[in-house]
Structure formats: structure tokens, C-alpha cells
Amino acid sequence: MNIAEGKGRQTTKEFIQFLYIARGSLFEVITLLVILQKVGWIDNEKVIELEKLAEEITKMINSLIKSLRQKRL
């Protein structure tokens, strides 16, 4: 959601800010997964699988931020 909203902003700087927010939200999701695993609502294997996907998404967001910053220079 943050990425789509950021894309609609007027400047690249604003878009980058929303990408940072999206990355933060992703870390919130990872934290919630760990909590769900600790209370027994999700199994450890699923958490590991989803954490790997989150890591890939984090790398994608970081790459997009880096690319956009380089274009601004």
C-alpha cells in the first residue's frame, strides 16, 4: 500500500520516503509472525518461509531506493 501511495506523489524524494515506510511495515509483519509463532498460531517452518520471502522483498525495496537515489544525483 505504501509503495503504491508513494508512487503517486509529486517527487522522487517523497516516493523514496514511502519506500522507507513500506520497508518498516515489512519489519512489523516479521515481528508479528514471530509473536504468532511464539503463541502457537503459526508453525516455525511457515515463519521461516515467510521470513525468507520478506528478506527478498526487503532487498527489492532497498534496490529500488538505491536506484531512485542515483537518478536524483
MOPAC internal coordinates of N, CA, C and O (Angstrom, degrees):
PM7 1SCF
backbone

  N    0.0000 0     0.00 0     0.00 0    0    0    0
  C    1.4396 1     0.00 0     0.00 0    1    0    0
  C    1.5259 1   111.06 1     0.00 0    2    1    0
  O    1.2310 1   120.53 1   134.65 1    3    2    1
  N    1.3336 1   116.59 1   -45.35 1    3    2    1
  C    1.4643 1   119.87 1  -179.59 1    5    3    2
  C    1.5174 1   112.15 1   -62.81 1    6    5    3
  O    1.2310 1   120.24 1   143.26 1    7    6    5
  N    1.3196 1   117.14 1   -36.74 1    7    6    5
  C    1.4579 1   120.46 1  -179.52 1    9    7    6
  C    1.5208 1   110.20 1   -66.07 1   10    9    7
  O    1.2310 1   120.21 1   135.02 1   11   10    9
  N    1.3182 1   117.20 1   -44.98 1   11   10    9
  C    1.4627 1   120.75 1   179.12 1   13   11   10
  C    1.5292 1   110.99 1   -63.28 1   14   13   11
  O    1.2310 1   120.62 1   137.75 1   15   14   13
  N    1.3211 1   116.43 1   -42.25 1   15   14   13
  C    1.4545 1   119.92 1   179.08 1   17   15   14
  C    1.5224 1   110.87 1   -65.42 1   18   17   15
  O    1.2310 1   120.51 1   137.65 1   19   18   17
  N    1.3147 1   116.62 1   -42.35 1   19   18   17
  C    1.4607 1   121.10 1   179.56 1   21   19   18
  C    1.5122 1   112.93 1   -63.92 1   22   21   19
  O    1.2310 1   120.74 1   143.67 1   23   22   21
  N    1.3204 1   116.19 1   -36.33 1   23   22   21
  C    1.4719 1   120.37 1   179.76 1   25   23   22
  C    1.5208 1   110.76 1   -61.77 1   26   25   23
  O    1.2310 1   120.52 1   150.35 1   27   26   25
  N    1.3167 1   116.61 1   -29.65 1   27   26   25
  C    1.4525 1   120.80 1  -178.95 1   29   27   26
  C    1.5210 1   114.32 1   -82.60 1   30   29   27
  O    1.2310 1   120.08 1   179.53 1   31   30   29
  N    1.3061 1   117.45 1    -0.47 1   31   30   29
  C    1.4594 1   120.82 1  -179.64 1   33   31   30
  C    1.5269 1   111.35 1   -76.16 1   34   33   31
  O    1.2310 1   121.23 1   -11.83 1   35   34   33
  N    1.3030 1   115.24 1   168.17 1   35   34   33
  C    1.4616 1   121.63 1  -173.40 1   37   35   34
  C    1.5251 1   113.96 1   -75.78 1   38   37   35
  O    1.2310 1   120.53 1   147.76 1   39   38   37
  N    1.3270 1   116.60 1   -32.24 1   39   38   37
  C    1.4655 1   118.58 1  -173.60 1   41   39   38
  C    1.5283 1   111.34 1  -125.60 1   42   41   39
  O    1.2310 1   121.93 1   -20.48 1   43   42   41
  N    1.3172 1   113.90 1   159.52 1   43   42   41
  C    1.4571 1   120.48 1   175.75 1   45   43   42
  C    1.5194 1   110.38 1   -64.23 1   46   45   43
  O    1.2310 1   120.49 1   143.10 1   47   46   45
  N    1.3262 1   116.67 1   -36.90 1   47   46   45
  C    1.4653 1   120.88 1   178.93 1   49   47   46
  C    1.5271 1   110.66 1   -58.37 1   50   49   47
  O    1.2310 1   120.39 1   136.88 1   51   50   49
  N    1.3269 1   116.86 1   -43.12 1   51   50   49
  C    1.4664 1   120.49 1   178.30 1   53   51   50
  C    1.5250 1   110.74 1   -65.94 1   54   53   51
  O    1.2310 1   120.45 1   138.54 1   55   54   53
  N    1.3291 1   116.74 1   -41.46 1   55   54   53
  C    1.4596 1   120.84 1   178.81 1   57   55   54
  C    1.5263 1   110.25 1   -59.48 1   58   57   55
  O    1.2310 1   120.82 1   135.29 1   59   58   57
  N    1.3296 1   116.05 1   -44.71 1   59   58   57
  C    1.4674 1   120.26 1   178.99 1   61   59   58
  C    1.5267 1   110.35 1   -60.19 1   62   61   59
  O    1.2310 1   120.14 1   138.95 1   63   62   61
  N    1.3123 1   117.33 1   -41.05 1   63   62   61
  C    1.4681 1   120.65 1   178.70 1   65   63   62
  C    1.5266 1   110.75 1   -59.22 1   66   65   63
  O    1.2310 1   120.31 1   138.25 1   67   66   65
  N    1.3289 1   117.00 1   -41.75 1   67   66   65
  C    1.4633 1   120.15 1   178.64 1   69   67   66
  C    1.5262 1   111.74 1   -68.87 1   70   69   67
  O    1.2310 1   120.28 1   150.21 1   71   70   69
  N    1.3221 1   117.07 1   -29.79 1   71   70   69
  C    1.4687 1   119.69 1   174.90 1   73   71   70
  C    1.5262 1   110.36 1   -66.13 1   74   73   71
  O    1.2310 1   120.37 1   141.21 1   75   74   73
  N    1.3280 1   116.89 1   -38.79 1   75   74   73
  C    1.4624 1   119.85 1   175.17 1   77   75   74
  C    1.5275 1   110.84 1   -62.83 1   78   77   75
  O    1.2310 1   120.51 1   139.74 1   79   78   77
  N    1.3083 1   116.62 1   -40.26 1   79   78   77
  C    1.4631 1   120.41 1   177.79 1   81   79   78
  C    1.5289 1   110.28 1   -64.05 1   82   81   79
  O    1.2310 1   120.44 1   137.74 1   83   82   81
  N    1.3329 1   116.76 1   -42.26 1   83   82   81
  C    1.4717 1   121.13 1   178.59 1   85   83   82
  C    1.5277 1   110.33 1   -60.92 1   86   85   83
  O    1.2310 1   120.80 1   138.30 1   87   86   85
  N    1.3325 1   116.07 1   -41.70 1   87   86   85
  C    1.4626 1   119.80 1   178.93 1   89   87   86
  C    1.5308 1   110.52 1   -64.08 1   90   89   87
  O    1.2310 1   120.33 1   138.90 1   91   90   89
  N    1.3128 1   116.98 1   -41.10 1   91   90   89
  C    1.4636 1   120.75 1   176.82 1   93   91   90
  C    1.5177 1   111.52 1   -62.18 1   94   93   91
  O    1.2310 1   120.56 1   139.13 1   95   94   93
  N    1.3165 1   116.54 1   -40.87 1   95   94   93
  C    1.4700 1   120.92 1   178.43 1   97   95   94
  C    1.5217 1   110.73 1   -63.35 1   98   97   95
  O    1.2310 1   120.60 1   143.29 1   99   98   97
  N    1.3185 1   116.45 1   -36.71 1   99   98   97
  C    1.4627 1   120.42 1   177.91 1  101   99   98
  C    1.5282 1   110.40 1   -62.85 1  102  101   99
  O    1.2310 1   120.17 1   139.28 1  103  102  101
  N    1.3207 1   117.29 1   -40.72 1  103  102  101
  C    1.4653 1   120.32 1   177.39 1  105  103  102
  C    1.5290 1   111.51 1   -66.97 1  106  105  103
  O    1.2310 1   120.45 1   147.99 1  107  106  105
  N    1.3273 1   116.75 1   -32.01 1  107  106  105
  C    1.4629 1   119.69 1   174.78 1  109  107  106
  C    1.5285 1   110.16 1   -63.22 1  110  109  107
  O    1.2310 1   120.41 1   138.13 1  111  110  109
  N    1.3185 1   116.83 1   -41.87 1  111  110  109
  C    1.4642 1   121.34 1   179.16 1  113  111  110
  C    1.5305 1   110.25 1   -62.41 1  114  113  111
  O    1.2310 1   120.59 1   137.37 1  115  114  113
  N    1.3229 1   116.48 1   -42.63 1  115  114  113
  C    1.4641 1   120.24 1   178.86 1  117  115  114
  C    1.5308 1   110.12 1   -60.36 1  118  117  115
  O    1.2310 1   120.68 1   136.97 1  119  118  117
  N    1.3147 1   116.31 1   -43.03 1  119  118  117
  C    1.4661 1   120.48 1   178.09 1  121  119  118
  C    1.5216 1   111.12 1   -61.27 1  122  121  119
  O    1.2310 1   120.57 1   137.03 1  123  122  121
  N    1.3285 1   116.52 1   -42.97 1  123  122  121
  C    1.4676 1   119.85 1   178.20 1  125  123  122
  C    1.5244 1   111.66 1   -63.48 1  126  125  123
  O    1.2310 1   120.05 1   142.80 1  127  126  125
  N    1.3222 1   117.51 1   -37.20 1  127  126  125
  C    1.4655 1   120.91 1   177.28 1  129  127  126
  C    1.5329 1   110.66 1   -60.56 1  130  129  127
  O    1.2310 1   120.83 1   136.41 1  131  130  129
  N    1.3220 1   116.02 1   -43.59 1  131  130  129
  C    1.4674 1   120.35 1   179.56 1  133  131  130
  C    1.5276 1   110.01 1   -63.04 1  134  133  131
  O    1.2310 1   120.60 1   137.33 1  135  134  133
  N    1.3234 1   116.46 1   -42.67 1  135  134  133
  C    1.4697 1   119.93 1   178.28 1  137  135  134
  C    1.5258 1   110.23 1   -62.36 1  138  137  135
  O    1.2310 1   120.26 1   134.84 1  139  138  137
  N    1.3345 1   117.11 1   -45.16 1  139  138  137
  C    1.4692 1   120.80 1   179.02 1  141  139  138
  C    1.5246 1   111.51 1   -60.99 1  142  141  139
  O    1.2310 1   120.91 1   142.39 1  143  142  141
  N    1.3264 1   115.87 1   -37.61 1  143  142  141
  C    1.4638 1   120.06 1   178.47 1  145  143  142
  C    1.5312 1   110.25 1   -66.43 1  146  145  143
  O    1.2310 1   120.45 1   138.75 1  147  146  145
  N    1.3319 1   116.75 1   -41.25 1  147  146  145
  C    1.4721 1   120.55 1  -178.10 1  149  147  146
  C    1.5249 1   112.38 1   -66.51 1  150  149  147
  O    1.2310 1   120.22 1   149.62 1  151  150  149
  N    1.3468 1   117.19 1   -30.38 1  151  150  149
  C    1.4662 1   119.15 1   178.97 1  153  151  150
  C    1.5342 1   111.76 1   -91.68 1  154  153  151
  O    1.2310 1   120.83 1  -178.74 1  155  154  153
  N    1.3338 1   116.02 1     1.26 1  155  154  153
  C    1.4570 1   120.27 1   173.91 1  157  155  154
  C    1.5189 1   116.01 1    85.49 1  158  157  155
  O    1.2310 1   120.22 1  -163.27 1  159  158  157
  N    1.3240 1   117.18 1    16.73 1  159  158  157
  C    1.4653 1   119.72 1  -179.28 1  161  159  158
  C    1.5264 1   112.81 1   -89.10 1  162  161  159
  O    1.2310 1   120.50 1   167.06 1  163  162  161
  N    1.3375 1   116.64 1   -12.94 1  163  162  161
  C    1.4621 1   121.56 1   178.83 1  165  163  162
  C    1.5268 1   106.88 1  -146.48 1  166  165  163
  O    1.2310 1   120.78 1   -38.01 1  167  166  165
  N    1.3166 1   116.12 1   141.99 1  167  166  165
  C    1.4653 1   118.11 1  -176.43 1  169  167  166
  C    1.5308 1   111.64 1   -83.13 1  170  169  167
  O    1.2310 1   121.38 1   -20.91 1  171  170  169
  N    1.3142 1   114.97 1   159.09 1  171  170  169
  C    1.4564 1   122.57 1  -174.92 1  173  171  170
  C    1.5253 1   112.20 1   -58.93 1  174  173  171
  O    1.2310 1   119.70 1   139.92 1  175  174  173
  N    1.3119 1   118.18 1   -40.08 1  175  174  173
  C    1.4678 1   121.55 1  -179.01 1  177  175  174
  C    1.5234 1   111.16 1   -61.21 1  178  177  175
  O    1.2310 1   120.63 1   139.67 1  179  178  177
  N    1.3231 1   116.41 1   -40.33 1  179  178  177
  C    1.4583 1   120.55 1   179.68 1  181  179  178
  C    1.5242 1   110.41 1   -67.30 1  182  181  179
  O    1.2310 1   120.52 1   139.91 1  183  182  181
  N    1.3233 1   116.61 1   -40.09 1  183  182  181
  C    1.4590 1   120.50 1   177.84 1  185  183  182
  C    1.5245 1   110.20 1   -60.96 1  186  185  183
  O    1.2310 1   120.37 1   134.90 1  187  186  185
  N    1.3158 1   116.89 1   -45.10 1  187  186  185
  C    1.4659 1   121.24 1   179.02 1  189  187  186
  C    1.5252 1   110.35 1   -60.28 1  190  189  187
  O    1.2310 1   120.44 1   134.94 1  191  190  189
  N    1.3283 1   116.77 1   -45.06 1  191  190  189
  C    1.4710 1   121.15 1   178.60 1  193  191  190
  C    1.5299 1   111.26 1   -59.62 1  194  193  191
  O    1.2310 1   120.79 1   133.26 1  195  194  193
  N    1.3162 1   116.10 1   -46.74 1  195  194  193
  C    1.4645 1   120.17 1  -178.02 1  197  195  194
  C    1.5276 1   112.01 1   -70.46 1  198  197  195
  O    1.2310 1   120.18 1   146.84 1  199  198  197
  N    1.3224 1   117.25 1   -33.16 1  199  198  197
  C    1.4649 1   120.11 1   175.93 1  201  199  198
  C    1.5229 1   110.98 1   -65.22 1  202  201  199
  O    1.2310 1   120.05 1   142.36 1  203  202  201
  N    1.3257 1   117.51 1   -37.64 1  203  202  201
  C    1.4685 1   120.91 1   176.78 1  205  203  202
  C    1.5256 1   110.89 1   -63.84 1  206  205  203
  O    1.2310 1   120.66 1   137.79 1  207  206  205
  N    1.3272 1   116.34 1   -42.21 1  207  206  205
  C    1.4659 1   119.84 1   176.76 1  209  207  206
  C    1.5280 1   110.76 1   -63.60 1  210  209  207
  O    1.2310 1   120.63 1   138.81 1  211  210  209
  N    1.3197 1   116.40 1   -41.19 1  211  210  209
  C    1.4597 1   120.70 1   179.01 1  213  211  210
  C    1.5240 1   110.71 1   -63.28 1  214  213  211
  O    1.2310 1   120.31 1   142.53 1  215  214  213
  N    1.3163 1   117.01 1   -37.47 1  215  214  213
  C    1.4642 1   121.12 1   177.70 1  217  215  214
  C    1.5284 1   110.69 1   -63.41 1  218  217  215
  O    1.2310 1   120.46 1   138.49 1  219  218  217
  N    1.3244 1   116.72 1   -41.51 1  219  218  217
  C    1.4707 1   120.55 1   177.29 1  221  219  218
  C    1.5267 1   111.01 1   -63.05 1  222  221  219
  O    1.2310 1   120.70 1   136.65 1  223  222  221
  N    1.3171 1   116.27 1   -43.35 1  223  222  221
  C    1.4616 1   120.71 1   179.66 1  225  223  222
  C    1.5258 1   110.28 1   -64.83 1  226  225  223
  O    1.2310 1   120.34 1   139.83 1  227  226  225
  N    1.3292 1   116.95 1   -40.17 1  227  226  225
  C    1.4633 1   121.16 1   177.28 1  229  227  226
  C    1.5255 1   110.51 1   -58.91 1  230  229  227
  O    1.2310 1   120.61 1   135.94 1  231  230  229
  N    1.3201 1   116.44 1   -44.06 1  231  230  229
  C    1.4677 1   120.55 1   178.30 1  233  231  230
  C    1.5301 1   110.80 1   -61.79 1  234  233  231
  O    1.2310 1   120.44 1   139.99 1  235  234  233
  N    1.3309 1   116.77 1   -40.01 1  235  234  233
  C    1.4602 1   120.03 1   178.72 1  237  235  234
  C    1.5247 1   111.63 1   -64.09 1  238  237  235
  O    1.2310 1   121.00 1   135.39 1  239  238  237
  N    1.3305 1   115.69 1   -44.61 1  239  238  237
  C    1.4649 1   119.93 1   178.78 1  241  239  238
  C    1.5271 1   110.05 1   -62.65 1  242  241  239
  O    1.2310 1   120.48 1   134.98 1  243  242  241
  N    1.3330 1   116.68 1   -45.02 1  243  242  241
  C    1.4651 1   120.14 1   179.13 1  245  243  242
  C    1.5204 1   111.61 1   -60.58 1  246  245  243
  O    1.2310 1   120.31 1   139.35 1  247  246  245
  N    1.3222 1   117.00 1   -40.65 1  247  246  245
  C    1.4670 1   120.85 1   178.78 1  249  247  246
  C    1.5224 1   111.21 1   -64.86 1  250  249  247
  O    1.2310 1   120.45 1   139.60 1  251  250  249
  N    1.3157 1   116.74 1   -40.40 1  251  250  249
  C    1.4622 1   120.20 1   178.44 1  253  251  250
  C    1.5245 1   110.37 1   -65.09 1  254  253  251
  O    1.2310 1   120.09 1   136.70 1  255  254  253
  N    1.3239 1   117.43 1   -43.30 1  255  254  253
  C    1.4659 1   120.72 1   177.30 1  257  255  254
  C    1.5228 1   110.15 1   -58.88 1  258  257  255
  O    1.2310 1   120.63 1   132.43 1  259  258  257
  N    1.3187 1   116.40 1   -47.57 1  259  258  257
  C    1.4674 1   120.83 1  -179.33 1  261  259  258
  C    1.5309 1   110.59 1   -60.38 1  262  261  259
  O    1.2310 1   120.36 1   135.51 1  263  262  261
  N    1.3066 1   116.91 1   -44.49 1  263  262  261
  C    1.4691 1   121.42 1  -179.88 1  265  263  262
  C    1.5268 1   111.20 1   -62.01 1  266  265  263
  O    1.2310 1   120.59 1   134.93 1  267  266  265
  N    1.3228 1   116.48 1   -45.07 1  267  266  265
  C    1.4627 1   120.54 1  -179.25 1  269  267  266
  C    1.5235 1   111.23 1   -66.24 1  270  269  267
  O    1.2310 1   120.11 1   142.54 1  271  270  269
  N    1.3123 1   117.40 1   -37.46 1  271  270  269
  C    1.4741 1   120.92 1   178.53 1  273  271  270
  C    1.5229 1   110.54 1   -65.39 1  274  273  271
  O    1.2310 1   120.32 1   139.89 1  275  274  273
  N    1.3253 1   117.00 1   -40.11 1  275  274  273
  C    1.4545 1   120.64 1  -179.86 1  277  275  274
  C    1.5349 1   111.07 1   -66.45 1  278  277  275
  O    1.2310 1   120.12 1   144.61 1  279  278  277
  N    1.3054 1   117.37 1   -35.39 1  279  278  277
  C    1.4692 1   121.04 1   178.53 1  281  279  278
  C    1.5130 1   111.43 1   -67.70 1  282  281  279
  O    1.2310 1   120.52 1   152.01 1  283  282  281
  N    1.3318 1   116.60 1   -27.99 1  283  282  281
  C    1.4654 1   120.91 1  -179.09 1  285  283  282
  C    1.5121 1   112.23 1   -75.29 1  286  285  283
  O    1.2310 1   119.87 1   159.15 1  287  286  285
  N    1.3166 1   117.86 1   -20.85 1  287  286  285
  C    1.4767 1   120.87 1  -176.04 1  289  287  286
  C    1.5081 1   112.63 1   -73.70 1  290  289  287
  O    1.2310 1   120.10 1   180.00 1  291  290  289

